[in-house]
Structures are given as C-alpha cells and as structure tokens.
Amino acid sequence: MSLQDSQWWRDAVIYQVYPRSYADANGDGVGDIAGIRAQLGHLRDLGVDAIWMSPWYPSPMADAGYDVADFRDIDPAFGTLTEAEALIEEAHAAGIRMIVDIVPNHISSEHPWFKAALADEKAKERDYFWFRPGRGENGDEMPTDWRGEFGGTTWTRTGDGSWYLHLFTPEQPDLNWDHPDVRAEFESILRFWFDRGVDGIRIDSAALLLKDPQLPEVLEDNPHPFHDLDGVHEVYRAWRRVADSYGGNRALIGEVWMPEVERFANYLRPDELHAAFNFDFLGCAWDPRLMRECVDRTLDAHKAVGAPATWVLSNHDVTRHVTRYGREDTTFSFDNNLDGTPVDLELGTRRARAAALLSLSLPGATYIYQGEELGLWENENIPPEQFQDPMWGRRGHSRDGCRVPLPWTGDEAPFGFTTATPWLPQPAEWKDRTVQAQTGDPNSMLELYRSAIALRRTESFADFSWLELGRDVLAFCRGQDFACVVNMSGAPIALPANQSVLLASGPLDGDRLPPDTAVWLRMTS
Ligand code: NOJ
C-alpha cells in the first residue's frame, strides 16, 4: 500500500499508539511524541499502514486525555504542536498514515467553553452544554436518573443550583449537539488536523452525541434517550463532506458500540463514516461456532452498505486478549476483568497467535493495539492505589492493566521505556516480551506479526468463502489459492491436501494442525 492509494482504510493494518505508554524520551515516566519519533522504526519494521494516535491534546487527564481542553494543541506532557507536525511528516516519509482521535461527545471541564458557561448563566456557551434545573421541591434531585457510561450518576450540581449532564465523569461535560456553534467548531477542528496532513479521524463515543431534548427516563419503550438518536447521522454526513473536500482519501472511523448490527451499519452508509470498530468480534468468545457467526454477521452488515469490515482484538479500554483467551470465559465485558478468574497465559498466547493470523486475513482492515504485537498480557497486579482510570471506583473495574508502558529492551523494568519510574508498573516477566528479546527469534510473537503483515502485503487477497473442515475449525479461502485455517477444537486436525504452509502460528504436528493453532496455506490445486 502506498500513500497514494485511495480508499486505503478498506484493507489497512492500523496500529493504535497510546502515547502515555509507547516510549518516554524526556525521562518523566510518561510516554511522549519525542519517544514515538525515536521509535517510529518499530512501526516501519512491523509494516503497519497507519497509526491511530489516542488523544494527545492539552488535558487535565481526568480520563487519560479523553477530556480535552484544547483540540488544536498538544499536552505539554506529550510535547508540542511542532513536534506533532514533525511526527506526521516523518510517519508519511516512512509510508505510514496518521489518524488522530477526536472526542466530540464531551470536552474537559477545563475547556474555555465550560469555564465561560460556569462563570455566567447568561453566557452563550451555557447553551453549548446541558444545563438543567433539578427536580424536587428544592431542585436538589438530578434532572434524570440516567446511569453513566462508567457507572454512577450523570449530573453534577453547580454553585448556582443548576445541574449539568456528563455521561462519563463530571470533568467531561457533554456538549449540546443541537447547537450550530458546536457543530461548526468540530468541523473546524477536523479541518485543523486535515490541514496538518492527517489521513483520518477516529471518532470517540460516536453514537452518543445527540440526546432526546425532553430528557426522558430510560424506559423499556425508550431505552436509548442518549444513544444512537437518528439525528446523529446528519452530523456525520456533514463531517463526511469535510473529509471529502480534501480529495477523497481522508477517513472517518467511528467508535460505535452497538449490539444491533443494522443500526451499526447505518453509520457506514456511503455518505457517512468510512469504517467503525468491530466490537462484536472483539467481545466474541474463542468458540468456532460463535466466531463464525460473528464473521458472517460482520460481513453481511458491511456488505449491505458497501463498507469495509474491521477486525479488532484489543484496545486501551478492554482486557488484553492474551489474558481473555487464557480464561475459562473468553468473552469480553467490562465486568469480567480483575475478578480473580485464573488465567492460563500459555494458552492465551497460543490463541492470540492464532487470532493474529485470523484477524490479518479476514476481509477488511485490521487494528493492532500497541503491545499486541509483543504478546503483552493484562497486568492484573497493579496495586489499586496506583490506578489512574476513572472507571475504577465507579464500575469496580480499572482499564489500567492494558495501558502499561511497552517493554523495549533489557532484562528488567522499565525495559527501556523510560529512565524514570514508569507511570504504571510493568510485570518483571515481560523481559521475554521486549522488542529486543523478540527481534530475530522466529518463534516470537513479534516476528509472527512482522511475517504476517509482510505476507499480507504481497498476497492479493480475493473473495472470501468458507472452507468446510469440520464443526470446530474456522477455515476460509481468499480467492483460489489462499486459505486460513484456525483449529478451535481441542484436538489436532488434518490439514487439507494439496497445499503448502505459508505461515503457522505455532509448531505443526507433522501434517496435522494442533489445537488453538492457525496456518496460512497456499492451495495448489
Ligand atoms: C471511549 C474511549 O475509548 C475511552 O477511553 C474513554 O474513556 C471514553 N470514550 C470517554 O471518552
């Protein structure tokens, strides 16, 4: 893939950089842009097509940067706008596109708009948010009983007695997307980053923007007064017009958590977003029947609107899949982390290796969360007093275990990530998972990812069709001569005849494929 390719998002390999935890160059224990620039070679060697950068804007960090105080600058902890521009340029020079993360549902309570709204009831900014009087005689009951996305309540009372809405933390007041100034501001923010050469926008909490202005309670016949309202599509049609005005190869990628696939696909209609994360696949159990159904559901839903599917195994919000796949319950939910369930890391790693080949050969784009290529697992041993995630304390779950800084070199923490103490502790066992330790080891996760991504570039993957190799095997062809086989049964299986192995996720047993192992095959007749 080259930077000239249009529609690159359709089959790109996109790597999520979580800037706090990628690499620290200034020695304060927190990752930064200088660290990313210094380690850009890792991404070039891995062969990814694009970087999705989690928020790097000025922020009080009440929600690790998803509380943005200024969308047109960079937080000093990460560097400067000039450094960000240099990184965009250097990434492009290395053939890597850049996607930035925009958070439109809410902003930081330190954003000038919210400060102005709080300071003066008559300020025009007041209408950019959801200020409402309380219920009850003294107005001291919240306007609604809506439950927050992190658990807990969704309204906070201000000094003047009114309440404001926040679906996440009180430091993240929700914006009023019915207001034209809010819409204009975000279109201008998109242009700000497109003008700096970014190739795409990841849209945070994309389905939440609009709220039912009557603020009804969540009821059986109206279960979503703040989720997936029809009017949200007009916002994205306007964004699409902005993206298209840059020549057609800027992508909009939505974070859309939506159990109903048809409603999910609505976001991907030809005049809306280009792609959205496939959380159905991310949450799916390691189970051949469920995975197959998920793949079918995904491909059907996307085909209906002509959009490319995406394949996502992990991100900064969920338990790392090495850990998930090593548990008895292999699904993802926000409630099954840190619950003391035993984890078999060897099994989880074996499955994660197979899942790498699976997710890199299904039709569509594949997303890699930093550290996934190193086979990192969830750090479930962070002392709670070190937790920084606001979800902890509200939902009894912390996402910090998947946000631990990357191990680069050496035998002990901080493994070359920083010269100081890293902002979250790294497991000592990661000494075998550093980039240095894995480079050149043909059995390492890193070399598996490098080989798979390199092969994916040279293969011309064609039409998808299932290959029937038994109930507990997930097997499919891409055109006549390429197949992927994932053995999800508990026993070895025979590989099909007339093939040669292009790549295997683990050792084969003669011409049999061991359990929880995947292969890419060249079919010869
Ligand atoms: C989704 C982001 O991925 C998550 O990290 C954040 O906490 C919420 N949106 C709120 O912005």
Residues whose N, C-alpha, C, O or C-beta is under 5 A from the ligand:
A	BS01	NOJ	D63 Y66 F168 D204 S205 D317
